[in-house]
Amino acid sequence: MSQPLRVDLNADVGESFGARRKGDDEPIFQYVTSANVACGFHAGDPSIIAATLDAAARHHVAVGAHPSYPDQAGFGRRTVDLPADELRQALIYQIGAVHALARAAGVRLIHVKPHGALYNDGATNAALATTIADAVAACDPQLVLVGLAGSHLLAAGKAAGLRVAAEAFCDRAYEADGTLRGRSHPDAVIEDPERAAKQAVDIVMHGHVRAVNGVAIGVRAQSLCVHGDSKNAVETAAAIRAALKRSGADVVPLATIV
């Protein structure tokens, strides 16, 4: 008998800052197996990071760092042009902060997934991807680098000696070239839980996703993302988990796959 397909389900969490509240992390931890914790440069502060790590630990959810460009005002969704050395240090700073808070909470940091514009830029810019991968390796060569399936970020991670995990998105629309549709488009985010669940099953069970032009494009992923700050995020995560179970896929922590 063939083994069932296995996939990690992750969420971007800890994206409040001070009195600014964003997302509803505790309920979504019931459904995901990994959490990408904001590191302070787009969202998150020491208290929120610590509380997020504690909540993840209570729910036995693996944790990773979710660093970004220094862009709190734009929530990390704008490209910030920094010299490579400066960006590298900024990434080490962010990953190091979450690593230290995780250690204090008795939690092991498993992975790093860049956030927002940094993630998208690293997917298409080989030099930037190399800077990101080098920063992760400098922090801890045992960390897993998570990046868009088929992107430069995965190639750079492998070149740096890191384990890598290809990621696909349940709640985001895709362009025909395999990149994510920009958030400036009104259809960039999938807010219908059942539609997101169908996209998750198509990716895991059939190895493809339907682009905005209707064409099916091949996608092979070890981790699926649902955004914790999106509308209906908890309902979407629940629908995805249930749909994957019905399809025969096992949802498991990332470290058991890569």
C-alpha positions in Angstrom: 0.0 0.0 0.0 1.4 3.4 -0.9 2.0 5.9 1.8 -0.4 8.9 2.0 0.9 12.2 0.8 2.2 14.5 3.6 2.1 18.2 3.8 2.7 20.9 6.4 0.1 23.6 7.0 1.5 26.9 8.2 0.1 30.3 9.1 1.7 33.8 9.4 1.1 34.8 13.0 2.1 37.3 15.8 1.4 40.2 13.4 0.0 42.6 16.0 2.1 45.4 17.4 1.5 47.1 20.7 -2.1 48.2 20.7 -2.5 47.4 17.0 -4.3 44.1 16.8 -4.1 42.0 13.6 -5.3 38.4 13.2 -6.7 35.9 15.7 -3.8 33.5 16.3 -5.1 31.2 19.1 -8.0 29.7 17.2 -6.0 29.1 14.1 -3.4 27.0 16.1 -6.1 24.3 16.3 -5.6 23.6 12.6 -2.0 24.4 11.5 1.2 22.5 12.1 3.7 25.3 11.8 3.6 29.0 12.7 5.6 31.8 11.1 6.2 34.3 13.9 6.6 38.0 12.9 10.0 39.3 14.1 9.3 43.0 14.8 10.3 44.7 11.5 6.8 44.5 9.9 4.8 43.5 13.0 5.4 41.9 16.4 7.0 43.3 19.5 8.8 41.3 22.3 5.6 40.7 24.3 3.6 39.6 21.3 6.4 37.4 20.0 6.6 35.7 23.4 2.9 35.3 23.8 2.7 33.8 20.2 5.4 31.3 21.0 3.7 30.3 24.2 0.4 29.8 22.4 2.1 27.7 19.7 3.8 25.6 22.3 0.4 24.9 24.0 -1.0 23.7 20.8 2.1 21.7 19.8 2.6 23.9 16.7 6.2 24.1 15.3 7.5 27.6 15.1 9.7 29.6 12.6 10.8 33.2 12.2 9.0 35.4 9.7 11.5 38.3 9.0 10.8 41.2 6.7 12.2 44.4 5.2 12.2 47.2 7.9 8.7 48.5 7.0 6.2 48.6 9.9 4.3 51.4 8.2 3.7 49.3 5.1 3.4 46.0 6.9 6.4 44.7 5.1 4.6 44.7 1.8 6.9 47.3 0.1 10.3 46.7 -1.3 13.0 48.5 0.7 16.3 49.0 -1.2 19.1 48.1 1.2 22.7 47.2 0.6 23.2 43.4 0.8 25.3 43.6 4.0 22.7 45.8 5.7 19.9 43.5 4.8 21.8 40.5 6.0 22.4 42.1 9.4 18.8 43.1 9.6 17.7 39.5 9.0 20.2 38.0 11.5 18.9 40.6 14.0 15.3 39.5 13.5 15.9 35.8 13.4 18.1 36.0 16.5 15.4 37.9 18.4 12.8 35.2 17.8 15.4 32.4 18.4 16.2 33.9 21.8 12.6 34.3 22.8 11.8 30.8 21.6 14.7 29.4 23.7 13.4 31.2 26.7 10.0 29.7 26.1 11.4 26.2 25.8 10.6 26.1 22.1 12.9 25.0 19.2 13.0 27.3 16.2 12.5 25.1 13.1 12.4 27.3 10.0 12.6 30.8 8.5 10.1 32.1 6.0 10.6 35.7 4.7 7.5 37.9 4.8 5.7 39.9 2.2 7.8 41.9 -0.3 11.0 40.3 0.9 9.5 36.8 0.2 8.3 37.8 -3.3 11.5 39.7 -4.2 13.6 36.7 -3.0 11.5 34.4 -5.2 12.5 36.3 -8.4 15.8 38.0 -7.5 18.7 35.5 -7.3 21.1 37.9 -5.6 18.6 38.9 -3.0 17.8 35.2 -2.4 21.4 34.5 -1.8 21.6 37.3 0.9 18.5 35.8 2.6 19.9 32.3 2.6 23.3 33.4 3.8 21.7 35.2 6.7 19.7 32.1 7.7 22.7 29.9 7.5 24.7 32.3 9.6 22.1 32.1 12.4 21.7 28.4 12.4 22.5 26.0 9.5 20.0 23.5 10.9 17.1 25.9 10.1 14.8 25.1 7.2 14.4 27.9 4.6 10.8 28.1 3.3 10.2 29.7 -0.1 7.9 29.8 -3.0 7.9 26.6 -5.0 10.2 26.8 -8.0 11.8 30.0 -6.8 15.3 31.4 -6.5 15.0 31.3 -2.8 15.0 27.5 -2.7 18.0 27.3 -5.0 19.9 29.8 -2.8 19.0 27.9 0.3 20.4 24.6 -1.1 23.5 26.4 -2.3 24.0 27.7 1.3 23.7 24.1 2.6 20.3 24.6 4.2 17.3 22.3 4.1 14.6 23.9 2.1 10.8 23.6 1.9 8.8 24.5 -1.2 5.7 26.4 -0.2 2.3 27.0 -2.0 -0.6 29.2 -1.0 -4.2 28.2 -0.3 -5.6 31.7 0.0 -3.7 33.6 -2.7 -4.3 33.8 -6.5 -1.5 32.8 -8.8 -0.2 34.3 -12.1 0.5 32.1 -15.0 4.3 32.2 -14.3 3.9 30.7 -10.9 4.3 33.9 -8.9 1.6 35.3 -6.5 -0.8 37.8 -7.8 0.0 41.2 -6.4 -2.2 42.5 -3.6 -3.0 45.6 -5.6 -5.4 43.4 -7.6 -8.9 42.9 -5.9 -8.8 39.1 -6.6 -5.3 38.5 -5.1 -6.6 37.1 -1.9 -9.0 34.1 -1.8 -11.5 34.8 1.0 -13.9 31.9 0.4 -12.9 29.0 2.7 -14.2 26.3 0.4 -12.4 27.7 -2.6 -9.1 27.9 -0.6 -9.7 24.3 0.5 -10.1 23.2 -3.1 -6.9 24.9 -4.1 -5.1 23.2 -1.3 -6.3 19.7 -2.4 -5.4 20.5 -6.0 -1.9 21.4 -5.0 -1.3 18.4 -2.7 -3.2 15.7 -4.5 -2.8 16.8 -8.1 0.3 18.9 -8.2 -1.2 22.0 -9.8 -2.9 25.3 -9.1 -5.3 27.2 -11.4 -3.8 30.6 -12.4 -5.9 33.7 -12.8 -6.0 33.1 -16.6 -7.5 29.7 -16.1 -4.4 27.7 -16.9 -3.3 24.9 -14.6 0.3 25.3 -13.6 2.5 22.6 -11.9 3.2 23.2 -8.2 5.0 20.8 -5.9 5.0 21.9 -2.3 5.9 20.5 1.1 4.1 23.3 3.0 0.9 25.2 2.5 0.2 28.7 3.8 -2.9 30.3 5.1 -2.6 33.9 6.2 -3.6 34.4 9.8 -4.6 38.0 9.2 -6.9 37.3 6.3 -10.7 37.5 6.4 -12.2 34.2 7.5 -8.7 32.9 8.3 -9.8 30.5 11.0 -12.7 29.1 8.9 -10.3 28.8 6.0 -7.7 26.9 8.0 -10.5 24.6 9.3 -11.9 24.0 5.8 -8.4 23.2 4.4 -7.6 20.8 7.2 -10.9 19.0 6.7 -10.5 18.8 2.9 -7.0 17.5 3.1 -8.1 14.8 5.5 -11.0 13.8 3.2 -8.6 13.6 0.3 -6.3 11.2 2.2 -3.4 13.6 2.8 -1.7 13.7 6.2 -1.1 17.2 7.7 2.2 17.0 9.6 4.9 19.3 11.0 7.5 20.5 8.5 10.4 18.9 10.3 9.0 15.4 9.6 9.0 16.1 5.9 12.3 17.8 5.1 
